[in-house]
Amino acid sequence: DNISVEMEHDQSVFTESGEYDEESEEQKEEGLAGFRTAGKAVAATHRVKAQAHQQTQYFKQLPPSPLRPLQKDVPQGHVEFIVYGLKGELLLGPEIADINAHMGIVKDRIREEATRAVVAGVLSRALGLQSFITSGATLHLIHNRKALRDMQTLKNLLLLEDEADEDISPPGSPGTRSCLSEISAGVPERRDMFSRRLEITAVIIVRKFRVVPWGDACAGGFIHEATAKNLHDVAQVVGNDRAFAAISETGRVTTWGDPSCGGDSREVQSELERSYFQICCNSWAFTALREGGKLVTWGDPDSGGDSSSVAEQLSHGVIKAFCSEFAFAALKESGQVVTWGDPKTGGDSSAVACELGSGVEKIFANQSAFAARKTTGAIVCWGDHTAGGHIGSGTLAEQLSRNVESVESNLRAFAAVTKYGAAVSWGHPAYGGDSSHLSKQIAHGVVAIRGNGKAFAALKSSGSVFAWGDPTSGGDFSAASSELGSRVTEVVFNGRAFAALKAVPGHAHAVVTWGDLTQGGDSSSVAEQLSSGVEEVVPNQWAFAARKRNGSVVSWGDPESGGDASTVAERVHAGGGAVCIKKTSRAFAAILANGSIVAWGDPCSGGDVAPVLDELGEAKVVEINSNDHAFVALTADNSVVAWGNRLYGGDVGEAAPELRSGVVSTQG
């Protein structure tokens, strides 16, 4: 119901001594994408789907060598490495890892270790850096005075030890590269004279923002003056449908919006003053996690805003919170799970308390139930039995008793993939909770599962796809089965239909669709345009839009909800083609190569950009964000325009003077 923006207040590079070095203007303008995504990812329950598997695959635990305690006996194909801060703070290691582990995985390992340290609250030289890492600060890695890209591997670093003049372009914008180059030049070279241990240095970039909201005042579109004074040094913002919560640089939590949905935290404000680094919310309540692993809740008492019944258990050791529609579950460092909120939707786990007492490593949720994966790969469920909150006995229980690697959910069902590539589902049969009729087809080779509102689709290593669930929502794929037998690389979906991207050698992708005919399951009217050259497909609730390699845009589904892009085809061509597509619930918008924008679909959901074209003038748009019924565009000169339903932020109104300059990111 609302949109907010983060306005740049101060940007810094943090060193372990507590000093701040101001960044270049280029970095201020261009180096923000990593922070924005990281800030959102702190509260996301599926940030890195296969992280646990990757770490099991790439990292080894070995005892110290009896001959030299500081050097381990490194197996063939592995290397020992260690990660320091700029002034020598130990952030990770020594670790033994496969030489094919890339820097993205190393960063995940650093973040995981930082979370452990912050939750434990153990004082060390690195704790300050680790607090910033857990709060979503941008993380860069340096080796031999060179900045590293995420896809560079440890093997690459070993080769660079021998080929020091190897030229690999550093990551980021020109401003970021310049900053990292300057920092790298001052990093001392650390070499272990007795081994090939790799020494890696971490650079943590911290940014602070001021927040400006607009839209429905009752849903967070207005901030009272007393609240606004606390929103000048903000590190991250998290929102539900009708309220926001922000964490400041010091870890103070500030809230605004609908009090019944968590917009009023006065009852617990004395506990929210500092050291918080993670927020999780459902539609009615919020949780905040602080150093030491204490979790504080507020909002609708019946939906998890009141955790007094488990307050002692939440006072320490919590590492992450998860939510269903009306309940929460907290995972503790010990592997214990604590639940509260509406008993019918997972707030009461007493029936499986013994199984949740230890050994849990990840939690998944749908609208009304939870599923926990244990270190053995076993699945434990609770909540609404008809939505997958109960496994029962028999074949299903046996399949879920070990070796489960990943779990996906839709509204009222779950689907899991084992380490051997078998898929199994449970929950409401009408939502895909019964896949027994495909048991042979999905017994092996499944690499991913995608779930829309009422159906699932399994993607196999062979490039084939199988689907099940509500037939009208994509559970019946028979009409498209002949085209789904090979070369599928990804499957996207809206609430009632699927679209598969099928590799076409030398010509990007073709698109195959199935599901509700009125919501994008039928693309026959644009089949020829979708036969090759597709780079990406974006779904909204009622339609799909594809961006092609030549910059053209193709849409299908409900015409009034963006399923017909022919009305903007000429403008897209004149603007040099689309470079990205965004969506609301019933419309699409695209940034064009020349920096202009187009929109199509329901005008009440942002499908008509005409009202802001005069305001934009010649300004070039660099980013678009959205909520259900409005878009907001950020320009190269750091100003903002919005369009769509005014109650959802489609009219900036009185916030306009604040949004004419200095804006660096937006959130819907």
N, C-alpha and C positions, 0 to 999 in steps of 0.2 A: 504493500500500500504506500510505499514511500521510497525515496531515493536520497542518498547522502553522498557527499564528496569529501575527500580528504585533501586539505590545502596544505601545501608545504610550509612548515614552520622552521625546521632546522634539519640539516642532513649531515651525517658525520661518519667517519671511520673510527671504530672503537679499538683501542689497544688495551692490553692488560693493565697498564698503569692507570687507567681511568682517563687518559687524555683523549681529546677529540681533534682530529685533523679535518678541516673543512675540505669538501670535495670540489672538483671543478664544475663550472656551469654546465658543461656538456653532460657530465655524469648526472647532475640534478635533473636534466631534461630527459635523458635517454636511459638511465640505468635503473628504471623503476619496476620493470615487469617481474623480475624475480621476487621482489619484496611483496608485490601485490598478490601474486599467486601463493607465496609462502604464508602470508597472513591468513588467506582463506583456508589454506590446507591444514592449519593448526586444528580447526574444528571438524575437518572432514573425516569420516570414519573409514574411507577407502582410499587414502591418499596414494599409497603405493601398494597395489594389489598383491604383488608377489614378493614383497620385501623380506618376509620371514624365510621364504623358500630361497631367495637369492643369497641371503646371508648364510643359510645352511649350506648352500651349494659352493659358495666362494671362500668362506672363512673356516679355519681349523683351530681347535684348541689343543695346544701341545704343552707338555710340562717343560720347565727350564732344563737346559742341558747340564748334566752334572759337572762337565768340564769348564763351562763358562756360563754362569747363571744368567748373564745378560743376552746371550745368544742362543736361540733355539735351534734344534736340528730341523732345518727347513726341508720338507719333502720336495722331490723333483716337480717342476712346474708351479712352484709356489715361491713367494718372496715375503720377507719380513719388512714391515713398514711401521712408521710412527708419525703421529700428527701433533705439531706444536702450534701455539698461538704466536703472535708476532714477537713477544718477549719471553718465549720459552715455556709458556704454560702447557702442561701435558693435557691434550684434548682426547687423544685416542692412542692406545697401543702400549707396548709393541703388539702388533697383530700379525698373524700368518694368513696370507690370502693367495688364492689362485692368481697367477699372473694375468689372466684374462678379465679380472674384476676391473670395472671401469670406475671413473671418479664419481659418477652419480651414485653408485653403490657405496663408495667410501663416504660420501656425504651423508647418506642415509644412516650409515654406521655411526658417524659422528653425532648426528641428531639423536639417535637412539641412546647413545652413551650420555649425551647432555641431559636428556630427559631423566635417565636413571639418577644422575648426579643431583639434578635440581629437586627431584622428588625426595631423594634421601636427605637433601639439605646438608651434605657433608662439606664443611668449609675447606676450600683449596684455592690455590692461585687462579685456577681456571673457572671457578664458579660464576664469576661475573660474565665471562664470555658465554658460558653454557646457558645462563639465564636468557641472554639475548638470542642465542640459537633456538631455544625452545619457543621463544616469542615470535619466531618467523623472520629474523634478520637474514639478509642475503649472505650466503656463504661462498667464498671463493678459495681455491687451493693453488699453492705455488710450490714448484720444485725446481731446484737449480736456478732460482731467480727468474723463472718463467711461469706465467699464469697458465693453468690447465683447463682444458675443456672437459665437460662431463663425460664425453664418450672416449676420451683417452684412457688407456688401460695401464695397469702397473707394468705390463710388458713394454709398453711404449716408453715408460720412464726408465726402465732398465736399459733400453736401447739408447736413450738420450744420454745416459751416463757415459756410454762409449762414443756417442756421436754428438758432442756438445754443440756443434754448429748447426744441428738439425733445426730447421725453421718451421715452427708450428704457430699459426696465428692464434693469439690469445682470445679469450671469450669476451662477449659484451659489446657495447657501443664504443665509438671512438673515445668518449669521455671516460668510460669504465676502463678501457684498455690503457689509456694514458695514466689513470690513477693507479692501476695494478702494476704497471711498469715502474712507476716511481717508487711504490712500496717494495716491489721485488728487488730493486737495486739496493735497498737498504737491509735486506734480510741476510743474516750471516749464513754462510754455507756450513751445514752440519754434516759431517761424514764419519761413519763408523769405520775406523781403520782396520778392524778385524773381520768385517762381514760386508755383504751387499745390502745391508738394511737401508731402505729408502727413507729419507727424511723429507716430510711434507709439511708445509706451513699453511695455516688457515688464516684467512682475512675475513673478518665479520663486519659487514656494513649495516649500520643502524640508521633508521630514518624516523623522524617524528613529524606529525601532521596536526593541522587544525581541522575540525569537522564542521561542515555546513549542510544542514538537511533542508528538504522541502517536500511538499506533498500533503497528504492528509495529516493535519496537526495532531489528531488523536492517535495516529499510528506511527509517530516518530518524526513527522514532517516539520515539527517545531520544537525548539529547545528553550526552556526558560533560562533567564540570565544567570541564575544561581548555578544551574547545571553547566551552562556554556563555558564558564570560567575554568572548568575542569577538563575541557576538550581542546587544549592548545598544544599538548605534548603527547598526542595519541600515537600508539604503535600499531594498533589493529582495531577493527570494528567488525562485530558479528551481529546479524539481525535475523529475527524470524518474521512472520507475516505482518506484525503490528508493533514491534519494539526493537530497540537496538541496545547493545552493550559495547563499551569501548574500554580498551586497556591502555593506560598511559605508559610513558617511558619508565616510570617508577613502579609499575605494576598495579596502580590504582584502577578500580573498576567503576565506571560511570554509566548509568542507564537512563533511557528516556523512551517515551512512547506510551502505549496502552498499559496502564497498571495491571490489568487482569492478565496480560500476556508477558509480564516480566519487565515492563517499562518503569517500575517503581521498586527500587531495592533498598528503601530507607530502613526497613526492619533489620537488614543485615549489613548496612553500610559500614558500621564500625569494624566489621570483619573484612571489608573489601578495600582497605586503604592502601595496601602495598604488596608487592611480590607475587602478583598473579600473572600467569603466562598463557593460560588456555581457557577458552570459553566453548561450551556446547549448549545447544538449545533445541527444544522442539517448538511447536507452534504456540505453546502456552507458558513455558518456563525456561529458566536458564540455570546453568551451573558454571562455576569458575574454579579453576585449579591453581593453587599457589605452591611456592617452594615448600618442600617438606611433604608434599602430597596431600594437603588438606583441601577438601572440596566443599564449597559453599553453594547453596541453592536459594532461588527466590522465584516468584511468579505464582501461578495458579496452584494452590496447595494440592488439589486432587490430581494434578498432572505432573507432579514431581517437584513443584516449587517448595514443598515442605518435606524436608528429609530428617526431621527431628527423631524419627523412630530408628534411624541408623546413623545418627550423628557421630557417635563414638567410632564406628567403623570407618567413617569418612574423614576422620580427623587427622589421618596420616597414611602415607603409603599408596595413595591413589595415583595412577599414571595416566588414566584417560577415562572420559565419560562417553556413553553412547545413549541414543534415545530412540524410542518408538513414538507413536503419536501422543501418548499420554503418560509415558513412564520413562525412567532412566535406569541404566546399569553402569556401575563403575568397576573398572578393572584395577586391581591393586598389584603392587610390585611382587607380592608373594604368589600371584596367580589366583587369588581369591576374587569372587565377584560379589558385589553388593547391589541390591536393587531396591527401588522405592517408586511411588507414584500409583497410578491406577492398577489395581491387581489384575484386572481383566486383560490389560495390554502389556503385561510383563513386569509390573511393579512388585509382584509377589513371586519369588523363586523358591519358596520353602520346600516345595515338592522335590526339588533337585539340589537342595542345599549341600548335601554331602558331596555331590559331584562338582559343585562350584566352589568348594573350600580351598582348592589349590590346583595348580597345573594349567590354568586357562591362559592362553596367549593372545586371543583375539575374540572380539564380539561383533556379531552382525545383527541387524534388526530390520523388520518390515513394519507395517503400520501397527500391528497388534501383537507382535511376538519377537523374541530374541533367540539367537543361536550362538553358542560359544564353542570355539574350537580349542581343544586342549593340546598340550605339547605332543601327545601321542597321535594327534590327528583325529581324535574322537570328537563327536558333536553332542552337545548337551543343549536341550531346548526348554523354554518355558514361555508362558503367556497364553493367548487365546489358542486353544487346541485346534480350532478349525482353520487357523492361519499359520499353522506350522509350529505351534508352541508345545507340541507333544509328538514324540517319535513312536512310542509304543514298543512292541516286540516284533519278532519275525525277521523277514529278509531285510526290511528297511533298517531296523536297528543294527543288524549285522553289518550292513554296508557303511553305516555311519559310525561304527565302533572304533575305526582306526584309519589312518592314512589319508584323511580329507585334507586337501591343499587349499581350496578356495571355496567361498560361498557367495552366491548372489541372491537377491531377493526382489520380489515385486510387492504389490499391495498386501497379498494374503498368502504367500507361499515362498519357499526357499528352494534353491537348487545348488548342489555341490559337485565339485570335481575332485577326484582322488589323485594321488601322486602317480597312479598308473593310467590316468586319462579316462576313467569311467565317470559318468554323470548319473546323478540320482536326484529326485526331487520329492518334496513333501509339503503338506499344507492343504489348502482348499483345492479340490480337484478342478473346479471351474477356473482357477487362477494358475494352473500349471503344477499343482501339487501332486499330480499322478502322471508319471512318464513311463509306466510299465509297458505300454504298447510299443515303445521304442527301445526297450531294454537292450536288444541285440545291437541296434544301430549306435547307441551311445555307451556301449560297454567298454570302449577303448578309443584312444586317439582324440578325445575332447581336450581342447586347449583353452577354451573360454566359453562363458555363458553370458547372454544378455537377456535381461528381463524387462518387458514393458509393464503396463498396469496389470494385465491378466494373462500373460503368456511368457514363455521362455524360448530362446533360440540357442542351440549349441553349435559352436564353430569347431570343426575338427582339423587336425594337422594336415589332412588331405585337401583342405580347402572346401569341404562339403559342409552343409548346414542342415540341421534337423530342428523342428520346432514342435511345441506342444502347449496345451492350455486352452483357453477360450477360443473356439474356432473363428469367431468373428473378429478377434483381436490379434490374429496372427498365429494362433495355435494350430490352424490347418494351413499347411504350406504346400498342399498337393498341386495347386495350380502353377506353382513356381518351382516345383521340385526338380524338373529337368534342367533348370538353369542354375540350381544350387548344388550341383554335384561336384564342382571343383573350382579352384582359383579364387574363392571368396577370401578376402583378407580382413574384412571388418563388417560388423553389423551394427546399425544404429536404429533407433526406434522412437516413436512417440507413445501416447497412452494406448493406442489400439492398432498399430501397424509397425512393420519392420521394413528396412531398406538395407540390402547387402551390397557392399562394394566389391566388385569382381575384377581381378586384375586383367588388363588387356595389354599384352606385351607391346611396349613402345607407345602406348596411348592411354596411360593412367588407368582409369577404372571405368567399367560399366556399372549400372545400377539395376538390381532386381528387387521388386517389391511384392509384399503380400500382407494381408490383414484386412481391416475395415476399409471397404472400397471408398467410402466418403472421407476418410481421414488419411489417405496416402497409400493405402494398400493396393491401389490400382494406378499405375503410371503409364498405361497403354497410350494415352493421348500424347505423351512426350517420349515414347519408347525410343524412337530414332535418335533424339538428342541425348538420351542417356546410354546409348550403346557403346560410347567410348569417350575419353577425354575428361572424365569427372575427377576433380581433385578432392572435394569434400562434400558431405551431405549434412545439412543442419535440419533437425526436426523441431516444429512447435507442436502444440497439442492437437492440431487439426490438419497439418500439412507438412510437406518437406520442401527444402530448397537445396539445389545442387550448384556448386561453383565449378565451372569447367576450366581447363587449362588455358583456353583462349580468353578467359575473363568473362564469358557469358554466364548468365544465371538461368536455371531451369527450375520450375516449381510444379508441384502436383498435390492433389488433395482438395480440401474444401476451397473453392475459388475465393470466397469472401474472407477467408482466414490466411491468405497468402499463397494459396495453391495455384495461382495464375500470375506469373511474372511478366507476361507479355506487355503489360501496361508500362513497364519501366525498361524494356529491352533497348529502346533507342537511346535513352539516357545512360544506360550502362555502357553501351558501345561508345558513345560520345565521350564518356569519362575515362576511357582506356581500359575498361573491364573492372570487375569486382576483385578486390584483394582479400576481403573477409566478409562473412555474413553473420549477423546476430538475429535473435528472435525474441518476441514476447509470446504470450499464449496464442495469439491469433494474427500475428503479423511478422514480417521480416524487414530488416534494414541491412544495407551493404555499404561499405566504404569502397570508393572507386580509386583507381590508380592515380588520378589527378587530385585526390584529396576531397572530392565532393561526396555526397551521400544520396542514396535513393531509399525509398521504403515502399512496401506494398502489403496489402491485406486490409484488415478491419481498421478504419481510421480511429475508432475508439480504443484500439490497442496499439496505436503508433504506426498504422499502415499508411499515413499521409504525412510526408515531411514538409509539405508546402508552407505551413505556418512559420517555420524557422529559417527558410532559405534566405529571406531578406536579412535576418539577424546574423546569419553566418557570413553573408557577403562573399569575399574572396578567401576567407580563412580555410585552411586545410584541416580536415578531421583526421585525427590519428588513432582514436579509440572510440568504440561504442559499447555501452553497457545497457542493461535492461532489467525490468522486473516483469510481472505478469502482463501489464497493460501500458507501459511507457518505456521510451528510449531516452538515453542521455548520451550526448556526443562531446568528447574532449578534443579541442583544437590544438594545433601546433603552437599557438600563442597562449596556451594554458587557460583558455576560457571555456565555458560550458553552455550548451543549449539543450533543451529537452522538448519532447513532443509526445502526444498520446493522451491518455486519460489524466486530467489534471489532479484527480484524487489519488492517483498513483505516481505523482511526480512529473506528469507531462507538461506542467507549466511551472517554471521556477519562481514566478511571482515576486514576492518581496525579497527573495534571496538573490535576485538578478545582480545587484551591485557587487555582491561578494563573489560572484561567479564570472566576472569579466576578466579576471587575471589571477595568476598564482595557483590555479588548480592543477594537481598532479595525478589524481586518480579518482575514480567514481565507483560507487557500489549501489546495487539495486536490491 
